[in-house]
Amino acid sequence: MMLWLLFLTLPCLGGSMPVTSDPSPGTELVGIVGGHDAPPGRWPWQVSLWISPRTNKKWRFKCGGSLIHPQWVLTAAHCISGENPVPQNFTVQVGQVRRSHIHSVQVAEVIRHPKYNLTQKGVGGADVALLKLQAPLIPSNLVNWVTLPPPLLMVPSGTRCWVTGWGRIAVNVPLPPPYHLQEVEVPIVADEICRQRYQQINRFIKEDMLCAGSEGRDSCQGDSGGPLVCNWRGTWLQVGVVSWGRDCGLPNYPGVYARVTSYLSWIHHYVNSST
């Protein structure tokens, strides 16, 4: 089986006493694998990342991401291709559940983590990147930023968290029009269990990675860079960034996320110094 990189957007929070709200009954199971349409404003930090190669000024959807500050977006490093990415080739759509290039904001700066390996991509770890927007956003019912977790937060296995995105709804099955943001509740999978399962296909779960998902409930290609969020004592915390996995929604291979707590100091170095 081919190992896919996941281009997705996930909101996820961690905590031993998560508070979750179930989707309304009868919602259609489309979108992110096993998911359903997300209501407007439920995940106000969710953004979509768009790219336009210099040779072709047509914008195309690439990944998900999350607002972590009025002027900063957190996404996956593998969403940023090329050795020297040009900020003008990226825009970010904010405050929308329908995926489109409308309401997009120009990117002023692109920062990939220095330990990210362009050849190994997400599997190599350090799969995080920051995008600085040209101007700070004004918060509203549809646009707001997610809270980052405390440095020592450990999310217990079995915690129910949420991931969101506009990615595929199954392997090689794209999200159909009108391209509505999908959400799905996924359980956190213990590091040891995830490590054992991926070792069977010679892939290694590193300390900066977090696993979540179950059979038929997962992120998929196109969701990369999105947030995995957990509700901790009433606050949504982003604990993961959609990174990679084996296909989507397989019973023994949960989605793999960059662990946000591993990169808090790196994030704050840029985000705090700019304010």
C-alpha positions as a Markdown table, in Angstrom:
| # | Residue | x | y | z |
|---|---|---|---|---|
| 1 | Met | 0.0 | 0.0 | 0.0 |
| 2 | Met | 1.3 | 3.5 | -0.8 |
| 3 | Leu | 2.1 | 5.8 | 2.1 |
| 4 | Trp | 0.3 | 9.1 | 1.4 |
| 5 | Leu | 1.1 | 12.5 | 2.7 |
| 6 | Leu | -2.1 | 14.1 | 4.0 |
| 7 | Phe | -3.0 | 17.7 | 3.0 |
| 8 | Leu | -5.5 | 18.6 | 5.6 |
| 9 | Thr | -6.7 | 21.1 | 8.2 |
| 10 | Leu | -7.4 | 19.8 | 11.7 |
| 11 | Pro | -8.6 | 21.5 | 14.8 |
| 12 | Cys | -7.8 | 19.5 | 17.9 |
| 13 | Leu | -7.5 | 20.0 | 21.6 |
| 14 | Gly | -6.1 | 17.8 | 24.4 |
| 15 | Gly | -7.1 | 17.0 | 27.9 |
| 16 | Ser | -8.1 | 14.2 | 30.2 |
| 17 | Met | -11.6 | 15.5 | 30.5 |
| 18 | Pro | -12.6 | 16.5 | 27.0 |
| 19 | Val | -15.9 | 18.1 | 26.3 |
| 20 | Thr | -17.3 | 17.2 | 22.9 |
| 21 | Ser | -20.5 | 17.9 | 21.1 |
| 22 | Asp | -22.0 | 15.3 | 18.9 |
| 23 | Pro | -22.9 | 16.2 | 15.3 |
| 24 | Ser | -26.6 | 16.7 | 14.7 |
| 25 | Pro | -28.4 | 13.4 | 13.7 |
| 26 | Gly | -28.9 | 12.6 | 10.1 |
| 27 | Thr | -25.9 | 14.7 | 8.8 |
| 28 | Glu | -24.5 | 13.3 | 5.6 |
| 29 | Leu | -21.3 | 11.4 | 6.1 |
| 30 | Val | -19.1 | 13.1 | 3.4 |
| 31 | Gly | -15.9 | 15.1 | 3.5 |
| 32 | Ile | -12.9 | 14.3 | 5.7 |
| 33 | Val | -13.2 | 10.5 | 6.1 |
| 34 | Gly | -16.3 | 9.7 | 8.2 |
| 35 | Gly | -17.1 | 13.4 | 8.7 |
| 36 | His | -19.9 | 15.8 | 8.0 |
| 37 | Asp | -20.5 | 19.5 | 7.2 |
| 38 | Ala | -19.1 | 21.9 | 9.8 |
| 39 | Pro | -21.4 | 24.7 | 10.8 |
| 40 | Pro | -20.1 | 28.3 | 10.0 |
| 41 | Gly | -18.2 | 29.7 | 12.9 |
| 42 | Arg | -17.6 | 26.4 | 14.7 |
| 43 | Trp | -13.9 | 26.3 | 13.8 |
| 44 | Pro | -13.2 | 30.0 | 13.3 |
| 45 | Trp | -9.4 | 29.4 | 13.2 |
| 46 | Gln | -9.6 | 27.1 | 10.2 |
| 47 | Val | -8.0 | 28.4 | 7.0 |
| 48 | Ser | -7.3 | 27.1 | 3.6 |
| 49 | Leu | -3.9 | 27.6 | 1.9 |
| 50 | Trp | -3.7 | 28.4 | -1.8 |
| 51 | Ile | -0.7 | 28.5 | -4.0 |
| 52 | Ser | 0.0 | 30.0 | -7.4 |
| 53 | Pro | 3.2 | 29.0 | -9.2 |
| 54 | Arg | 5.1 | 31.8 | -10.8 |
| 55 | Thr | 4.6 | 30.3 | -14.2 |
| 56 | Asn | 0.8 | 30.1 | -13.8 |
| 57 | Lys | -1.2 | 32.7 | -11.9 |
| 58 | Lys | -4.1 | 30.4 | -11.4 |
| 59 | Trp | -4.7 | 29.8 | -7.7 |
| 60 | Arg | -5.2 | 26.3 | -6.5 |
| 61 | Phe | -6.1 | 24.8 | -3.1 |
| 62 | Lys | -3.2 | 23.1 | -1.4 |
| 63 | Cys | -3.7 | 22.6 | 2.3 |
| 64 | Gly | -5.4 | 23.5 | 5.6 |
| 65 | Gly | -4.1 | 25.6 | 8.4 |
| 66 | Ser | -5.0 | 27.3 | 11.6 |
| 67 | Leu | -5.0 | 30.9 | 12.9 |
| 68 | Ile | -2.9 | 30.9 | 16.1 |
| 69 | His | -2.6 | 34.7 | 16.3 |
| 70 | Pro | -4.2 | 37.7 | 14.5 |
| 71 | Gln | -1.4 | 37.6 | 12.0 |
| 72 | Trp | 0.0 | 34.1 | 12.0 |
| 73 | Val | -1.1 | 30.8 | 10.6 |
| 74 | Leu | 0.2 | 27.3 | 11.6 |
| 75 | Thr | 0.4 | 24.7 | 8.8 |
| 76 | Ala | 2.5 | 21.7 | 7.8 |
| 77 | Ala | 5.9 | 22.2 | 6.3 |
| 78 | His | 5.2 | 19.7 | 3.5 |
| 79 | Cys | 2.5 | 22.1 | 2.3 |
| 80 | Ile | 5.3 | 24.5 | 1.4 |
| 81 | Ser | 7.2 | 23.1 | -1.6 |
| 82 | Gly | 10.5 | 24.3 | -3.0 |
| 83 | Glu | 13.8 | 25.2 | -1.3 |
| 84 | Asn | 13.1 | 29.0 | -1.3 |
| 85 | Pro | 9.3 | 29.5 | -1.1 |
| 86 | Val | 8.1 | 33.0 | -2.3 |
| 87 | Pro | 5.5 | 34.5 | 0.0 |
| 88 | Gln | 3.7 | 36.1 | -2.9 |
| 89 | Asn | 2.9 | 32.7 | -4.2 |
| 90 | Phe | 0.7 | 31.9 | -1.2 |
| 91 | Thr | -2.7 | 33.2 | 0.1 |
| 92 | Val | -4.9 | 32.1 | 2.9 |
| 93 | Gln | -8.7 | 32.0 | 2.9 |
| 94 | Val | -10.2 | 32.8 | 6.3 |
| 95 | Gly | -13.6 | 32.8 | 7.9 |
| 96 | Gln | -15.3 | 30.5 | 5.3 |
| 97 | Val | -16.7 | 27.0 | 5.3 |
| 98 | Arg | -17.0 | 26.8 | 1.5 |
| 99 | Arg | -13.6 | 26.3 | 0.0 |
| 100 | Ser | -12.7 | 29.1 | -2.5 |
| 101 | His | -10.1 | 31.7 | -3.2 |
| 102 | Ile | -12.5 | 34.4 | -2.1 |
| 103 | His | -11.8 | 36.3 | 1.1 |
| 104 | Ser | -8.2 | 35.3 | 0.9 |
| 105 | Val | -5.3 | 37.2 | 2.6 |
| 106 | Gln | -1.8 | 37.6 | 1.1 |
| 107 | Val | 1.1 | 35.9 | 2.9 |
| 108 | Ala | 4.0 | 38.2 | 3.8 |
| 109 | Glu | 6.4 | 35.6 | 5.2 |
| 110 | Val | 6.9 | 31.8 | 5.0 |
| 111 | Ile | 8.9 | 30.0 | 7.7 |
| 112 | Arg | 9.5 | 26.3 | 7.6 |
| 113 | His | 11.0 | 24.5 | 10.6 |
| 114 | Pro | 14.7 | 24.2 | 10.1 |
| 115 | Lys | 14.8 | 20.5 | 10.9 |
| 116 | Tyr | 12.2 | 19.7 | 8.3 |
| 117 | Asn | 13.6 | 17.5 | 5.6 |
| 118 | Leu | 12.4 | 18.3 | 2.1 |
| 119 | Thr | 13.2 | 14.8 | 0.8 |
| 120 | Gln | 11.6 | 12.8 | 3.7 |
| 121 | Lys | 8.6 | 15.2 | 4.0 |
| 122 | Gly | 6.2 | 14.6 | 6.8 |
| 123 | Val | 7.6 | 11.1 | 7.7 |
| 124 | Gly | 10.9 | 12.8 | 8.6 |
| 125 | Gly | 9.3 | 14.9 | 11.4 |
| 126 | Ala | 9.4 | 18.7 | 12.1 |
| 127 | Asp | 6.4 | 19.0 | 9.7 |
| 128 | Val | 5.4 | 22.5 | 10.8 |
| 129 | Ala | 5.5 | 25.9 | 9.2 |
| 130 | Leu | 4.4 | 29.4 | 10.0 |
| 131 | Leu | 2.8 | 31.9 | 7.6 |
| 132 | Lys | 2.8 | 35.6 | 8.6 |
| 133 | Leu | -0.1 | 37.4 | 7.0 |
| 134 | Gln | 0.4 | 40.9 | 5.5 |
| 135 | Ala | -1.9 | 42.5 | 8.2 |
| 136 | Pro | -3.5 | 41.4 | 11.4 |
| 137 | Leu | -7.1 | 40.1 | 11.2 |
| 138 | Ile | -10.0 | 41.5 | 13.1 |
| 139 | Pro | -11.8 | 38.8 | 15.2 |
| 140 | Ser | -15.4 | 38.1 | 14.5 |
| 141 | Asn | -17.9 | 35.2 | 14.8 |
| 142 | Leu | -16.3 | 33.6 | 11.8 |
| 143 | Val | -12.6 | 34.5 | 12.3 |
| 144 | Asn | -10.7 | 33.9 | 15.5 |
| 145 | Trp | -7.6 | 32.1 | 16.7 |
| 146 | Val | -7.2 | 28.8 | 18.4 |
| 147 | Thr | -5.4 | 28.4 | 21.8 |
| 148 | Leu | -2.0 | 26.6 | 21.8 |
| 149 | Pro | -1.6 | 23.9 | 24.5 |
| 150 | Pro | 0.5 | 24.3 | 27.6 |
| 151 | Pro | 4.0 | 22.9 | 27.2 |
| 152 | Leu | 3.5 | 19.8 | 29.4 |
| 153 | Leu | 0.1 | 18.9 | 28.2 |
| 154 | Met | -0.2 | 15.1 | 27.6 |
| 155 | Val | -3.4 | 14.1 | 25.8 |
| 156 | Pro | -4.5 | 10.7 | 27.2 |
| 157 | Ser | -5.2 | 7.9 | 24.6 |
| 158 | Gly | -8.9 | 7.6 | 23.9 |
| 159 | Thr | -9.5 | 11.3 | 24.3 |
| 160 | Arg | -12.1 | 12.4 | 21.6 |
| 161 | Cys | -10.7 | 15.3 | 19.6 |
| 162 | Trp | -11.7 | 16.9 | 16.3 |
| 163 | Val | -10.0 | 17.3 | 12.9 |
| 164 | Thr | -11.3 | 19.5 | 10.1 |
| 165 | Gly | -10.5 | 20.1 | 6.5 |
| 166 | Trp | -11.5 | 20.2 | 2.8 |
| 167 | Gly | -9.5 | 17.1 | 1.9 |
| 168 | Arg | -10.5 | 13.8 | 0.3 |
| 169 | Ile | -13.4 | 11.8 | 1.7 |
| 170 | Ala | -11.6 | 8.5 | 0.9 |
| 171 | Val | -8.4 | 7.5 | -0.9 |
| 172 | Asn | -8.5 | 9.1 | -4.4 |
| 173 | Val | -12.1 | 10.4 | -3.8 |
| 174 | Pro | -12.1 | 14.3 | -3.7 |
| 175 | Leu | -14.6 | 16.3 | -1.6 |
| 176 | Pro | -17.5 | 17.1 | -4.0 |
| 177 | Pro | -18.9 | 20.6 | -4.6 |
| 178 | Pro | -19.8 | 22.8 | -2.9 |
| 179 | Tyr | -16.6 | 22.0 | -1.1 |
| 180 | His | -18.0 | 22.5 | 2.4 |
| 181 | Leu | -15.6 | 22.2 | 5.4 |
| 182 | Gln | -15.8 | 18.8 | 7.0 |
| 183 | Glu | -15.3 | 17.8 | 10.6 |
| 184 | Val | -14.9 | 14.5 | 12.3 |
| 185 | Glu | -14.3 | 13.3 | 15.9 |
| 186 | Val | -11.2 | 11.1 | 16.2 |
| 187 | Pro | -9.8 | 9.3 | 19.3 |
| 188 | Ile | -6.2 | 9.9 | 20.3 |
| 189 | Val | -4.2 | 6.7 | 19.9 |
| 190 | Ala | -1.4 | 5.8 | 22.4 |
| 191 | Asp | 2.1 | 6.5 | 21.1 |
| 192 | Glu | 3.2 | 2.9 | 21.8 |
| 193 | Ile | 0.3 | 1.4 | 19.8 |
| 194 | Cys | 0.8 | 3.7 | 16.9 |
| 195 | Arg | 4.5 | 3.1 | 16.9 |
| 196 | Gln | 4.1 | -0.7 | 16.8 |
| 197 | Arg | 1.6 | -0.5 | 13.9 |
| 198 | Tyr | 3.6 | 1.7 | 11.7 |
| 199 | Gln | 6.8 | -0.3 | 12.4 |
| 200 | Gln | 5.1 | -3.1 | 10.5 |
| 201 | Ile | 5.4 | -1.0 | 7.3 |
| 202 | Asn | 8.8 | 0.3 | 8.2 |
| 203 | Arg | 7.6 | 3.8 | 9.2 |
| 204 | Phe | 8.6 | 5.3 | 12.5 |
| 205 | Ile | 6.6 | 7.4 | 14.8 |
| 206 | Lys | 8.9 | 10.0 | 16.4 |
| 207 | Glu | 8.6 | 11.9 | 19.6 |
| 208 | Asp | 7.3 | 15.0 | 17.8 |
| 209 | Met | 4.4 | 13.1 | 16.3 |
| 210 | Leu | 0.9 | 12.4 | 17.7 |
| 211 | Cys | -1.6 | 9.8 | 16.4 |
| 212 | Ala | -5.4 | 10.0 | 16.2 |
| 213 | Gly | -8.2 | 8.3 | 14.3 |
| 214 | Ser | -10.0 | 5.0 | 14.0 |
| 215 | Glu | -11.4 | 2.8 | 11.2 |
| 216 | Gly | -13.4 | 5.1 | 8.9 |
| 217 | Arg | -12.7 | 8.3 | 10.9 |
| 218 | Asp | -9.6 | 10.1 | 9.8 |
| 219 | Ser | -8.0 | 13.0 | 8.0 |
| 220 | Cys | -7.0 | 12.5 | 4.4 |
| 221 | Gln | -5.1 | 14.0 | 1.5 |
| 222 | Gly | -5.9 | 17.7 | 1.2 |
| 223 | Asp | -6.4 | 18.0 | 5.0 |
| 224 | Ser | -2.7 | 18.5 | 5.6 |
| 225 | Gly | -1.6 | 21.4 | 7.7 |
| 226 | Gly | -5.0 | 21.6 | 9.4 |
| 227 | Pro | -5.6 | 21.5 | 13.2 |
| 228 | Leu | -6.3 | 18.7 | 15.5 |
| 229 | Val | -8.1 | 20.2 | 18.4 |
| 230 | Cys | -9.3 | 18.9 | 21.8 |
| 231 | Asn | -11.7 | 20.6 | 24.2 |
| 232 | Trp | -9.9 | 21.0 | 27.6 |
| 233 | Arg | -12.0 | 22.5 | 30.4 |
| 234 | Gly | -14.1 | 24.4 | 27.9 |
| 235 | Thr | -11.2 | 25.8 | 25.8 |
| 236 | Trp | -10.2 | 24.4 | 22.4 |
| 237 | Leu | -6.5 | 23.6 | 22.2 |
| 238 | Gln | -4.7 | 22.7 | 19.1 |
| 239 | Val | -2.6 | 19.6 | 19.9 |
| 240 | Gly | -1.7 | 18.5 | 16.3 |
| 241 | Val | -1.1 | 19.5 | 12.7 |
| 242 | Val | -2.2 | 17.1 | 10.0 |
| 243 | Ser | 0.9 | 15.5 | 8.6 |
| 244 | Trp | 0.9 | 12.0 | 7.1 |
| 245 | Gly | -0.5 | 8.5 | 7.3 |
| 246 | Arg | -1.1 | 5.2 | 5.5 |
| 247 | Asp | -4.1 | 5.8 | 3.2 |
| 248 | Cys | -7.1 | 7.2 | 5.1 |
| 249 | Gly | -9.3 | 5.6 | 7.7 |
| 250 | Leu | -7.7 | 2.2 | 7.8 |
| 251 | Pro | -8.4 | 0.2 | 11.0 |
| 252 | Asn | -4.8 | -0.2 | 12.2 |
| 253 | Tyr | -3.2 | 3.0 | 10.8 |
| 254 | Pro | -4.4 | 6.2 | 12.5 |
| 255 | Gly | -3.5 | 9.6 | 11.1 |
| 256 | Val | -0.2 | 11.1 | 12.1 |
| 257 | Tyr | 0.1 | 14.7 | 13.3 |
| 258 | Ala | 2.9 | 17.0 | 14.2 |
| 259 | Arg | 2.8 | 17.3 | 18.0 |
| 260 | Val | 2.3 | 21.0 | 18.7 |
| 261 | Thr | 3.8 | 20.9 | 22.2 |
| 262 | Ser | 7.1 | 19.9 | 20.6 |
| 263 | Tyr | 7.3 | 23.2 | 18.7 |
| 264 | Leu | 5.9 | 25.7 | 21.1 |
| 265 | Ser | 9.2 | 27.5 | 21.8 |
| 266 | Trp | 9.9 | 27.7 | 18.0 |
| 267 | Ile | 6.4 | 29.0 | 17.4 |
| 268 | His | 6.6 | 31.6 | 20.2 |
| 269 | His | 10.1 | 32.7 | 18.9 |
| 270 | Tyr | 8.4 | 34.1 | 15.8 |
| 271 | Val | 4.9 | 34.9 | 16.9 |
| 272 | Asn | 5.8 | 36.7 | 20.2 |
| 273 | Ser | 8.7 | 38.6 | 18.7 |
| 274 | Ser | 6.4 | 40.1 | 16.0 |
| 275 | Thr | 3.9 | 41.6 | 18.4 |
